[in-house]
Amino acid sequence: MANKPKFNFESEPQVTIDDVDDNDEDRIAASFAGRTLFITGGTGFLGKVLVEKLLRSCGQLKKIYLLIRPKKGKNPQERIKHIFSNVLFDMVKQQRGEAQILSLVQAIEGDVLLPSLGISEENLHKLREEVSIVYHCAATIRFDEPLRKAVFMNTRGTHYMLKVAATIKHLDLIAYVSTAYCHLHIKTLYEKPYDPPANPHHVMQACEWLSDDEVCTIEKKILGDIPNTYAYTKSLAEALVVEKFNELPAVILRPSIVIPIWKEPLPGWTDNINGPTGLLIGAGKGVIRTMYCNSSGYGDFLPVDIAVNGMLVASWRFLTATDRSKVNRVAHMTSSNDIKVSWNEIIECGRWVIENKIPLNGVAWYPGGSMKSNYYLHVVCMVLFHWIPALFVDALLILLRYPPVLCRVQKRISNGFQVFEYYANNIWNFDNTEVVNIRTLMNKKERLTYVIEKIDVDLIDYFTQCILCARRLILKESDDTIPAARRHMKIMWCLDKLVKGLWIALFGYLLYRYVFAGYFTNIATLAQPLETF
């Protein structure tokens, strides 16, 4: 088993409950008191955490309207009840009661793909009269989304949102949740607007005129050097928001790569396998054994609870500014200026946790492999350690009359690698001066409630919680199976060492048989005349 990795990070002194002055006021919560909010994307990963934080820490708000479309036979209000059944909301339900929570959150049926967001006139009237704060979080985050669909969702959806916001009578803030990775041609990104890669109105019109197949045909030409439709359409959407800076109280919030919760309300919580979580699950199951990656490089990762804290703090700064024209309209929720964690550190830490603390059930092989800085070596390893074993196992499954599995899994992994490799082999720096300056304005109570400073993170503990939650919530593996999984992991470790030993022995035998044996035979043959002489 691998040795436990060690990490040393500098961190700022953390505020504790004992440090808080009883006279300190939570001015951030006060800025939301009595207000009605409208949130799109509230059913997504970031959106759920935003709603939970508002309900738990900003308890005096009046109401939250969530834009929700019917799905899988459930109407929007039924979907809200289903969302609140998630363990993420257990803490706030214990504090305030489920009935009160459900009375504060109301579904607005609609769809960002439709004009006026597909909202009925009756509900539009509610929004116009009651809402004062809007968070537009709705987006498709699939990097391989067809361009036309991504434009309609991310760009045109934002256009529709801005048109609805313009009709709200008492609007004090509309926050567009973008991404720090939307202007990829710029290696150091500052908290300011940037020119879009194209005119967003022209792109929307073209996608409306052309069919899916026609847009797909010219997609690469439209994207140019931009590697995916997500970054392209989010940068176009930012441009639409910037156009309205003089007309609407709009701000752009750019979180980086949001990862599972660090601390509150449930450490390690996630509802998807995007980002490092997916890599760790794949490696932990033994199906990812090579990655094309600059191992010493790093991505900008931020736990989703810290990202949401940053969003609320930036909103408070804008809402309470005496002269909003002097407030920066763009804020970054990023971490790499405070803590840099390399790809190698992430993988080594996650691997150690899976091997020694929280193994997964039914691993295909003992976790192993490495990162490759040479693309061609990576491709060779993909064939040898991903595809050949997958074909072999699937062939056995077919012979045993079971459906094949691993080839389909490897295809998904390969598609994911195409996106991952671009980010893993490039490094961006994100200036976060705005949020750093806001830290100095916060009192100790606010710093404790809305943590946005450099955190004292224990990576081993953090990844333990991440893998434990992924095991429970995504893989649906009970904690009762962990002892059996540990025994299985030990068996796979022994089997892995045995197979490697056999391969080394076979290689040594073949090397001796076909290289050295012939060499020694030739030496012996040459030596015979000398012995006779």
Secondary structure, DSSP 8 states (H G I E B T S, - for coil): ----------------GGG--TT---HHHHHHTT-EEEEESTTSHHHHHHHHHHHHH-TT--EEEEEE--BTTB-HHHHHHHHHTSGGGHHHHHHH-HHHHHHHEEEEE--TTSGGGG--HHHHHHHHHHEEEEEE------TT--HHHHIIIIIIHHHHHHHHHTT-TT--EEEEE--TTS-TT-SEE-SS----SS-HHHHHHHHHHS-HHHHHHTHHHHHTT---HHHHHHHHHHHHHHHTTTTS-EEEEEE-EEES-SSSSSTT--SS--THHHHHHHHHTT---EEE--TT-B--EEEHHHHHHHHHHHHHHHHT-S-GGGS-SEEEE--TTT---BHHHHHHHHHHHHHHT---TT-SS-S--EEESSHHHHHHHHIIIIIHHHHHHHHHHHHTT----HHHHHHHHHHHHHHHHHHHT---EE--HHHHHHHTT--HHHHHHS--S-----HHHHHHHHHHHIIIIIS---GGGHHHHHHHHHHHHHHHHHHHHHHHHHHHHHHIIIIIHHHHHHHHHHHHHHHH-
